[in-house]
Amino acid sequence: MRNHLTDRPPRGPSVFRRLVRHQVLLLALLFFGVSGFVFLRSGEVSDWQNVFVRAARRLQAGEPLYRPGDNYTYPPAMAMLSVPLANLPASLSLWSWYLVNVGATATTFLCAWRLAGGPALTDLPARWQAMLSIAALLAGRFFVAPLENRQFDMVIAALLLAGGYQLWRGHGLLGAALLGGSAAMKCTPLLFAPYLIWRGKVKAACVLVAVAAILNLLPDVLWPQPGGGWYLETWYTYYLAEVGRFAPGVWLGGGLGSQSLGGLFNRFMRFASPLSMEPLRGQPLELAQGTLLVVRALVYGMGLLLLAVTAWRFGRPGTAAGTEGASSPGPVSFDRLRIGMESAAVVCLMLLLSPMSSKAHYVVLLLPCLILARLAVERRPPWLVALLVVLAVTGPLTAKGLLGRRLGDLALEWGSPTWFALCSLVGIWAALGAIRPHYAPSLGPPAEKETGNSGRGR
């Protein structure tokens, strides 16, 4: 006879254990709940309604897409991509746009996580939890910013990192097409084209440029202008060609708030002391001719230096970086993350070399932060401690809820995000040098014997 006191069936995992296993999912639900409240409370005064929905309606009505003094200063592809949601009622349109951003946010995080070699997000070991916590501390403020702006920044980041992930998986043309989609909305991802050529992927570079061009020419096919001409040509004439008329860091004659190298040098040349930057918004935009030449020399010289050092760290041109041809829930050896590291370096350069980089654009720095956090937890190089301290200061310093509006604005005018991007780039340079030719101990169990070019730590 069966003893029911001793022959009990094994118990399933406790509720607490289930919650711990799915802690990342629970944190994601909490994040989207809070961000959804912030995103949707703006109603019809959001940039989504006032900028992109209006531009999409003008496009469909055959009205001029670009007008002097108008808020829509983006390539025509953004207006075209806004059309499906622009015809909905205002509240439903904003809700739908939030759901698009939820999908883009999840894609951005998951692709960055995989490019950093992360495993499945259930039942994470303690070291991977530490890595995720460090990255969240460093890049968390920038990750929230696009949802506060309600613009296309998170969608661009999702396409950008998904493209990098597909390159890493060995799907070069698909990755290039996704990168081209991001470049259609923001020109700076075109920097991936020379990177692909450097890696010997000329066909992929051509696909990237072709997709960006096609998406910006489609509006002329779907909604031709009554007077003829190309929307892309009008955008170039009204906006992009005007950038060269102003000092670096001054976007279209507007303010000096750009967090690119141009904005940083421009502000520091204008004001003798960082403490004097607080009344910046009331200052005239003109610089003396001699000072303007100095600012341009500093910005362009530093940009060329950053490009040269990055190319040197990438190694010999014409050689392909290692790819991962199969998907696996297990962690990937740190030494097989070269494409992730190189993608991280390119996104840092995008922000630094752009004529205009806002805080919301910095969402893509989640990728270098994850890689540096993994390097800190797994290999603990002494130099990285100081670098992480600088990143931990310059990243959260942009949170006005932490410092208050006055000090938060001052931190932005000191170029806190710019310093963050510069330090991230330096860290990625060093991480590329830390890659060893053979398997190194990873955050997960040892790798199985590698075969071919797609060996993977499990």
C-alpha positions in Angstrom: 0.0 0.0 0.0 1.3 3.4 -1.0 2.3 5.7 1.9 0.9 9.1 0.9 3.1 10.8 3.5 6.4 9.6 2.0 5.5 9.0 -1.7 4.5 12.6 -2.5 5.1 13.7 -6.1 7.9 16.2 -6.4 6.9 19.8 -6.0 7.1 22.2 -8.8 9.1 25.4 -8.4 7.7 27.9 -5.9 6.0 31.1 -6.9 9.1 33.0 -5.7 11.4 30.8 -7.8 9.2 31.4 -10.9 9.4 35.2 -10.3 13.2 35.1 -9.9 13.5 33.1 -13.1 11.5 35.7 -15.0 12.9 38.8 -13.3 13.9 40.5 -16.5 10.4 40.0 -18.0 8.8 41.5 -14.8 11.2 44.4 -14.9 10.3 45.0 -18.5 6.6 45.0 -17.7 7.2 47.5 -14.9 9.4 49.7 -17.2 6.7 49.7 -20.0 4.0 50.5 -17.5 5.8 53.6 -16.1 7.1 54.7 -19.5 3.6 54.2 -21.0 2.1 56.7 -18.5 4.8 59.2 -19.4 4.5 58.6 -23.1 0.7 58.9 -23.2 0.0 61.7 -20.8 1.2 64.3 -23.4 -1.9 63.8 -25.6 -2.1 66.0 -28.6 0.8 68.2 -27.6 3.4 65.5 -28.2 6.0 65.8 -30.9 4.4 62.8 -32.6 1.2 64.7 -33.2 2.7 68.2 -33.8 5.6 67.1 -36.0 5.2 63.7 -37.6 1.4 63.4 -37.9 1.2 66.9 -39.4 4.0 66.2 -41.9 2.3 62.9 -42.9 -1.0 64.7 -43.5 0.7 67.4 -45.6 2.4 64.7 -47.6 -0.9 63.0 -48.4 -2.6 66.3 -49.3 0.1 67.3 -51.8 1.1 70.3 -49.7 4.7 71.3 -49.3 6.4 69.0 -46.9 9.0 71.6 -45.8 8.2 75.1 -44.7 10.5 77.8 -43.3 10.4 77.7 -39.5 8.5 74.4 -39.4 9.4 71.8 -36.8 9.6 68.9 -39.4 13.3 69.0 -40.4 13.8 65.3 -41.2 14.2 63.3 -44.4 10.9 62.6 -46.2 11.0 58.9 -45.2 9.9 59.7 -41.7 6.7 61.5 -42.9 6.0 58.5 -45.3 6.4 56.0 -42.5 4.1 58.0 -40.2 1.2 57.8 -42.7 -0.4 54.6 -41.5 -0.9 56.0 -38.0 -1.5 59.6 -39.0 -5.0 58.9 -40.3 -6.2 57.5 -37.0 -8.0 59.5 -34.3 -5.5 61.4 -32.2 -5.7 59.2 -29.0 -5.6 55.9 -31.0 -2.7 57.2 -33.1 -0.7 58.0 -30.0 -1.5 54.6 -28.4 -0.5 52.9 -31.6 2.8 54.8 -31.8 3.5 53.8 -28.2 3.0 50.1 -29.1 5.4 50.6 -32.0 7.9 52.0 -29.5 7.4 49.1 -27.2 8.4 46.7 -30.0 11.3 48.9 -30.9 12.5 49.1 -27.3 12.3 45.3 -26.9 14.2 44.9 -30.2 16.9 47.4 -29.2 17.5 45.7 -25.9 17.5 42.1 -27.1 19.8 42.9 -30.1 22.2 44.8 -27.9 22.1 41.9 -25.3 22.9 39.3 -28.0 25.7 41.4 -29.6 27.2 41.5 -26.1 27.1 37.7 -26.0 24.2 37.4 -23.5 22.3 34.2 -23.0 18.6 33.6 -22.6 17.0 36.1 -20.2 15.4 33.5 -17.9 17.1 32.3 -14.7 20.2 34.6 -15.2 23.2 33.6 -13.2 24.5 36.2 -10.6 27.3 37.4 -12.8 25.0 38.1 -15.7 22.7 39.9 -13.4 25.6 42.1 -12.2 26.5 42.8 -15.8 22.9 43.9 -16.6 22.7 46.0 -13.5 26.0 47.9 -14.4 24.8 48.5 -17.9 21.4 49.8 -16.6 23.1 52.2 -14.3 25.3 53.5 -17.0 22.9 53.8 -19.9 19.5 53.8 -18.2 19.0 57.5 -18.5 19.7 57.5 -22.2 17.4 54.4 -22.7 14.4 56.3 -21.3 15.0 59.5 -23.2 13.5 58.4 -26.6 10.2 57.4 -24.9 10.0 60.9 -23.3 10.6 62.5 -26.8 8.0 60.3 -28.6 9.9 60.6 -31.8 11.7 58.0 -34.1 14.8 57.6 -32.0 13.9 54.2 -30.5 12.8 52.9 -33.9 16.1 54.0 -35.5 18.0 52.4 -32.6 16.1 49.1 -33.2 16.9 49.0 -36.9 20.5 49.9 -36.2 21.2 47.3 -33.6 19.1 44.7 -35.4 21.3 45.3 -38.5 24.4 44.9 -36.4 23.0 41.6 -35.0 22.3 40.3 -38.5 25.8 41.1 -39.6 27.1 39.1 -36.6 24.8 36.2 -37.5 26.4 36.2 -41.0 23.4 37.7 -42.8 25.3 40.6 -44.4 22.7 41.8 -46.9 19.8 41.6 -44.4 21.8 43.5 -41.9 22.8 46.1 -44.4 19.1 46.6 -45.4 18.2 47.2 -41.8 21.0 49.6 -41.4 19.8 51.3 -44.5 16.4 51.7 -43.0 17.9 53.5 -40.0 20.0 55.7 -42.3 16.8 56.7 -44.3 15.6 58.4 -41.1 18.9 59.7 -39.7 21.9 60.1 -42.0 24.6 59.2 -39.5 24.0 55.4 -39.8 25.5 55.8 -43.3 28.8 55.6 -41.3 28.3 51.8 -41.4 28.8 51.9 -45.2 32.6 52.7 -45.0 32.8 50.2 -42.1 31.3 47.5 -44.4 33.7 48.4 -47.1 36.6 48.2 -44.6 35.4 44.7 -43.8 35.3 43.7 -47.5 31.5 43.7 -47.8 31.1 46.1 -50.7 27.8 44.6 -51.8 26.4 45.0 -48.4 27.5 48.7 -48.3 25.7 49.3 -51.6 22.6 47.7 -50.2 22.7 50.0 -47.2 22.9 53.1 -49.4 20.3 51.9 -51.8 17.7 51.2 -49.1 18.3 54.6 -47.6 17.8 56.3 -50.9 14.8 54.2 -52.0 12.9 54.9 -48.8 13.4 58.6 -49.3 12.4 58.6 -53.0 9.2 56.5 -52.4 7.2 59.6 -51.2 7.6 61.1 -54.6 6.2 58.0 -56.2 3.3 57.7 -53.8 2.4 61.4 -53.4 4.1 63.5 -56.2 4.4 67.2 -55.5 2.1 69.3 -57.7 4.9 71.5 -58.8 7.3 68.7 -59.5 10.7 68.2 -57.8 11.9 65.7 -55.3 11.2 65.9 -51.5 14.7 64.6 -50.8 16.2 67.5 -52.9 14.0 70.0 -51.1 15.1 68.6 -47.7 18.8 68.9 -48.7 18.4 72.4 -49.9 16.4 73.7 -46.9 18.3 71.9 -44.2 21.3 69.7 -44.9 23.1 72.2 -47.2 22.6 75.0 -44.6 24.6 73.1 -41.9 27.9 74.2 -43.5 26.9 77.9 -43.2 27.1 77.7 -39.4 29.7 76.8 -36.8 30.0 73.1 -35.9 27.4 72.2 -33.3 24.9 74.8 -34.4 21.9 73.0 -36.0 20.1 75.1 -38.6 21.0 78.4 -36.8 19.2 77.2 -33.7 20.6 76.6 -30.2 23.9 75.2 -29.0 22.6 72.2 -27.2 24.0 69.5 -29.5 25.8 66.8 -27.7 28.2 66.1 -30.5 31.9 67.1 -30.7 30.8 70.2 -32.6 28.5 71.3 -29.8 31.1 70.6 -27.1 33.9 72.6 -28.7 31.5 75.4 -29.8 30.3 76.0 -26.2 33.7 75.8 -24.7 35.1 78.3 -27.2 32.2 80.7 -26.6 32.4 80.7 -22.8 35.6 81.2 -20.8 34.4 79.1 -17.9 31.9 76.1 -17.8 30.1 77.9 -15.0 29.3 80.7 -17.3 27.3 78.4 -19.7 24.1 78.6 -17.7 22.7 81.7 -19.6 23.7 80.1 -22.9 20.3 80.3 -24.5 20.3 84.1 -24.5 23.7 84.4 -26.3 24.1 85.4 -29.9 25.1 82.6 -32.3 27.7 84.4 -34.3 31.4 83.7 -33.7 34.3 85.9 -34.7 35.9 84.5 -38.0 39.1 83.6 -36.2 37.3 81.7 -33.5 35.1 80.0 -36.0 38.2 78.7 -37.8 39.6 77.4 -34.5 36.3 75.6 -33.7 36.2 74.0 -37.1 39.9 72.9 -36.9 39.3 71.4 -33.4 36.1 69.5 -34.4 37.3 68.2 -37.8 40.8 67.4 -36.4 39.4 65.5 -33.5 36.9 63.7 -35.7 39.7 62.5 -38.1 41.7 61.4 -35.1 38.8 59.3 -33.7 38.2 57.8 -37.1 41.9 57.0 -37.6 42.3 55.3 -34.1 39.1 53.3 -34.6 40.3 52.1 -38.0 43.6 51.1 -36.4 41.8 49.1 -33.7 39.6 47.4 -36.3 42.7 46.0 -37.9 43.7 45.3 -41.5 41.0 46.3 -44.1 39.5 43.7 -46.4 39.3 41.0 -43.7 35.9 39.8 -42.4 35.3 39.7 -38.7 34.1 36.4 -37.2 30.3 35.7 -37.4 28.0 33.5 -35.4 26.0 31.4 -37.8 23.7 29.7 -35.4 21.4 31.0 -32.7 21.8 29.6 -29.2 20.4 30.5 -25.7 23.8 30.1 -24.2 26.4 32.8 -23.7 28.9 33.5 -26.4 32.6 33.7 -25.6 33.9 37.3 -25.2 36.5 36.6 -27.8 33.8 36.1 -30.5 32.2 39.5 -30.0 34.3 41.5 -32.5 31.3 42.6 -34.7 29.4 43.7 -31.6 32.4 45.7 -30.4 33.0 47.2 -33.9 29.3 48.1 -34.1 29.6 49.7 -30.7 32.5 51.8 -31.9 30.6 53.0 -35.0 27.5 54.1 -33.0 29.8 56.1 -30.7 31.3 57.8 -33.7 27.9 58.5 -35.2 27.0 60.5 -32.1 30.3 62.3 -31.9 30.6 63.3 -35.5 26.9 64.2 -36.1 26.1 67.9 -36.6 23.3 67.4 -34.1 23.1 64.7 -31.4 20.5 65.0 -28.7 20.2 63.0 -25.5 17.5 60.8 -27.0 20.0 59.8 -29.8 22.2 58.3 -27.1 20.0 55.3 -26.6 22.3 53.3 -28.9 25.0 53.5 -26.2 23.3 50.6 -24.5 25.5 48.3 -26.7 28.9 49.6 -25.6 27.7 49.8 -22.0 26.8 46.1 -22.1 30.1 45.1 -23.6 32.1 47.2 -21.1 30.0 45.8 -18.2 30.7 42.3 -19.3 34.4 43.1 -19.6 34.3 44.4 -16.0 32.6 41.4 -14.6 34.4 38.7 -16.6 38.0 40.0 -16.8 38.2 42.9 -14.4 41.0 45.0 -16.0 42.2 47.7 -13.5 41.9 50.5 -16.0 38.2 49.8 -16.5 37.3 50.8 -12.9 38.2 54.4 -13.5 36.4 54.4 -16.8 33.2 53.0 -15.3 33.3 55.7 -12.6 33.4 58.4 -15.2 30.6 56.8 -17.1 28.5 56.4 -13.9 28.9 60.1 -13.3 28.4 61.5 -16.8 25.4 59.3 -17.6 23.1 59.9 -14.6 24.2 63.6 -14.5 21.8 64.2 -17.4 18.8 63.2 -15.3 17.1 66.4 -14.3 14.9 64.4 -11.9 18.1 63.6 -10.0 19.9 67.0 -10.1 17.0 69.4 -10.7 16.3 71.3 -13.9 19.0 74.0 -13.3 21.9 71.6 -12.7 20.7 69.1 -15.2 20.7 71.8 -17.9 24.2 72.9 -16.8 25.4 69.3 -17.1 24.1 69.1 -20.6 25.9 72.4 -21.5 29.1 71.0 -20.1 28.7 68.2 -22.6 28.1 65.4 -20.1 26.7 63.0 -22.8 29.5 63.9 -25.2 32.1 62.9 -22.6 30.1 59.7 -22.0 30.3 58.8 -25.7 34.0 59.6 -25.8 34.8 57.4 -22.8 32.6 54.6 -24.2 34.6 54.7 -27.5 37.9 54.6 -25.6 36.6 51.7 -23.6 35.6 49.8 -26.8 39.0 50.5 -28.3 40.6 48.8 -25.2 38.0 46.0 -25.3 39.0 45.2 -28.9 42.6 44.9 -27.7 41.5 42.5 -25.0 40.1 39.9 -27.5 42.3 36.8 -27.3 42.8 34.5 -30.2 41.7 31.4 -28.3 38.7 30.8 -26.0 38.8 32.7 -22.7 36.7 31.8 -19.6 33.2 33.3 -20.1 30.4 34.1 -17.8 28.9 30.8 -18.7 30.1 27.2 -18.8 33.1 26.3 -21.0 32.6 26.1 -24.7 32.3 22.9 -26.6 34.9 22.2 -29.2 34.7 24.8 -31.9 34.2 23.9 -35.5 34.6 26.2 -38.5 33.8 29.9 -38.1 30.7 29.5 -36.0 32.0 27.9 -32.8 30.0 29.1 -29.8 30.3 28.9 -26.1 27.3 27.3 -24.5 
